[in-house]
Amino acid sequence: MPRAIVRAPGHDRSRSLGWLSIAWMEYFVVHGPGDVQGMPVRHGDEYTGFVVDCYGLDADGRRFYDSAFFSRPKGCDKSGLGARLALFEALGPARFDGWAEGGEVYRDPWGLGFEYVYEAGEPMGRPVSVPYIRIMATEEGQTGNVFDTVHFNLTDEASLLSSIPGLDVGITRINLPDGGEITPSTASSSSKDGGKETWVCFDETHLYNTPELRRMYATVTRNLRKRKRLAEPWYLETTTMFAPGQDSVAERTYEEAEAIRDGRKKRGRARLMYDHRWGECPDLKNEDALRAALIDAYGDAMEWMDLEALVDDFYDTRNDSADGRRYFLNSRTVASNAWMDPDAWALCRRDEEIAPGELITLGFDGSIKDDATALCACRVSDGHLMLLGVWEKPEGAEGEGWQVDRNAVDSAVARAFDTYEVCGFYGDPPHWQDYIDRWTRDFGDDLKVRATQKAPIEWWTNRPTAMEASLNRFVEAVDAKELSHAESLDPDVSSEYLQRGARLTRHVLNARRREMGRNHMGIGKEHAKSPKKIDAAMAACLAYECRADAVAAGITKRKKKTGRLVAF
């Protein structure tokens, strides 16, 4: 199941107000306008888990997160989930009120029959004091699906919530019984109320791709920080996969999650709960693979979706297949000049480390300041790639004046030779010629695969013919699944190498095809000053090229007794 989740260290689902939230929402809230209007709400394991994650608490009862990101395909009831959370934040026991000894009971204050019995050690809840709930819409005149569902629950006579005394429900504003309000807003009105929000829903943030909408998002999220700590304000983004290059709010949050996940941003300063689920299908002509990918993408939501109708949509010649990938597979699409197909690369992912002592080749690409430096290993037996080290400029203020720690890189190379049986090492010399000379002196005699006899490590990437052939070999191996890369999507995995695989993926998908010389194609960043690095992709390509030369030379095993490399 392709799913990326980013959670805080120490996250524990047993310490969460989310269980109370789910019980409250399933008791009080019904579906809004649509096919299932007025029907009771039920949450499967997947949606329950997301809500529980959002309300996760630390040992002091403080919520881990001040923002949450929920990315699913079209039709997954993302807006409905946003509406239910809005109602709970407005009227339910949504803030921490101490730890239960066991047996305490929460009863709704309106006598509508809701009871929740706390277990020992479970957090208890209280209402938000004067809650201000803002629901954002992208255009003037719109209230959006989220507010429409909220409004329906508070006005339909069959809904329990409509009987709460003191509600004043209008078309453009809902005044709450004990103070506070629920308000739909647009870009032009987002800053009028002076920052009183305790909770905000940004629905479909892949559409927030204009300067005005990005400013609206920035203004409102800043407003949240004006409330006192007691209010613990937070916000929810729901979205379908963004179109790359539009610089939408969803794309920016996706990149923020990547920075947290692969260590470019200190996790202690990051308070984002991120949950993105998608389906992978490189060949849309394969109907069985497409069905499997759609089931992966929709998860619990497949219960109410028509699978065959979704498949038919992909084969309707009036529709754009790239839009289908975004909307229904919730999968990342690529720019027209992208080097690597994301789905093909994803299908080569393998949750496995290269074990110490195994026969490998190394690839290295280095820089000094603004670009990254990377060292990658490739297992000779099967082409399995693992990023051994990547050094790149941290995000924000931590990156000011940053330079690559050359001693750390040097140590990583030495550690690779100590840990594995290295039969070849290809490195691009610019900026690192002195170190490559040193590595040649220290390790060159043992390298059976050599770039040249005189300079066994120097593999210059500025040679158009050789570079194009190497890049083509790599892409062909991905398409044929003849290589794999070490990466895990599990946020709780302890292996730094499997976590580091996310950086390799990011660099590979950042790469763009670029003309190299007159008649050759290479790769480069999307533009010269782009912060999106590709150096780990180049290191992986060099490691795989070195492995191909090892295989061609018959160097595939080593004698167990002597450890000497031999050709078979």
C-alpha positions, 0 to 999 in steps of 0.5 A: 500500500503506497502511503507516506506518513510523517509523525512526531517522535514519541507519537503514541495513538493511546495518548489521543483525544481522537478516540473521543472525537471519533465517538462524538462525530459518529454519534452526532454528525450525518452526511451532508448534501449528496447521495448519502445526505442525512445518513449516519457517519461511520469511520473505517480504520484508515480515517479513524487512524488519521483523526487519532493522529491529528489529536495525538498528545505528548506526555504533558497533554499538549497536542503534537501538531499545529497542522495536518495534511490529508491527501486522497483521490477524488471522491474520498469524502475529504470535505466531509471529514473536514466538516466533521472536524469543524463541528467537533472543534466548534461544539465538542470536547476538543482540548485536553482536560487531564488524564483519566483514572478510569471510569470517568464519563463525558456527557454532552451538555445539551442532554442529547444522550452522548456518553463516553467512558474514559479508560485509565490513562486516557486523555479527557476532553473539554470544549474550546473556549470561544471557538472561531472556526474558519472554512476557506473557499477559493472563490467569491460566492462559494461556501464550499462542500465543508461549510455546506455539510456543517450548515446542513447538520446544524439546520436539518431537523433530523440532525441531533446537532440542530437541536442545540439551544442557542445556535444562530445559523446563517448562510454566511456565519454561524454564531455558537451558543457560548460565543464564537462562530463558524465562518466560510471565507474567501481570499478577500475576507480572510484577514478581516477578523484580526486573527481569532481562529482556533481551527481552520479548514483549507479544502483542496489546497492543490487549487491554492495556486495563485498569488492571492490564494497563497497570501490568504493561506499565509495570512490565516495561518499566521492568525492562528498563532495569535491565540493563546497557547490554551486555545491550541489552534491548528488547521487541516489541509485536504487535497488531491495530488497537485499539478507539479510546478504550479507552486500550490499550497499543497505542493509546498506542504508536500515539500515541507513533509519531504524536508522533515522526513529526510532530515533537512528540517529539525523534527523538533521544530516541525509540527506537521501531521502528514498523510498521503496515500496513492496508487502506482501504475506505470502502464495504464494499459494494464487493466489489472494493474490499474485496478490494483492501483486504484484500490491502493489509492482509495483504501477504505473509500473504495467501499463507496466508489465504483471501481469499474467506472474509475477504470473506464474514465482512464480509457475514455479518449476525451480525458487526459491520462495525467489528470487521471493519475492526479485525481483518481490515483492521487499519484505524482505526475511529472513535468514534460522534461522529467527524467524519471517516471515516478511510478516506475521508480516507486515499483523498484522500491525495496525495504532492504538494507545492503548487509555488511560484507556484501560485494558492492560498487560506489558512486559519488557526486559532490559539491561544496555549498549550494548543491548536495554531495552524495555517496551511493552503494550498489550491490553487484549481485542484483543492482540494489541501491542504497544511499550511504550518505547525503549532505545538503544545505538545511532548510531555513536559517540553519542553512546560512553559511553552510558548507559540506562537511568534507571530513564527514564525507571522507569518513563515510567513504572510509567506512564504506570500504571497511563495511563492504567489499568494494570492487569499484568506485566511480566519482565525479572529480570537480570540487573533490579532486584532492579527495579523489586523489587521496581515495585513489591512494588509499583504496585504488589498488584493491579496485578491480573495476576501474574508470581508467587504469591511471585514475580508477575512481575518476568518472567525468560526468561532462562527457556527453556520449558516456553520460547519455549511455549511463543515464539510459542504462539506468532508466532502462533498468528501472523500467525493466525492474532490473534494479531496486532502491532501499527505501521504506514508507513506514514512518516508524522504521528505525533504519537510517538507510531506509529513511535516507532512501526518501532523499534518493527518491527526491533527487531522482524525481527532481532531475530534468532532461537537459541537452548535453552538447550537440546531440546528447541528452543529460540531466540537470536541475529544473533551473540553475538556481533551483533548490531542488537537488539531483546529486544523489541521483547522479551518485546512484547512476555512477554506482549502477554504471560501475556495477554494470562494468563489474558484471561485464568483467565477470566480477560478481562473487568473492571467495569465502576464505580469502575474501579475494574478488574473482571472476566467474 
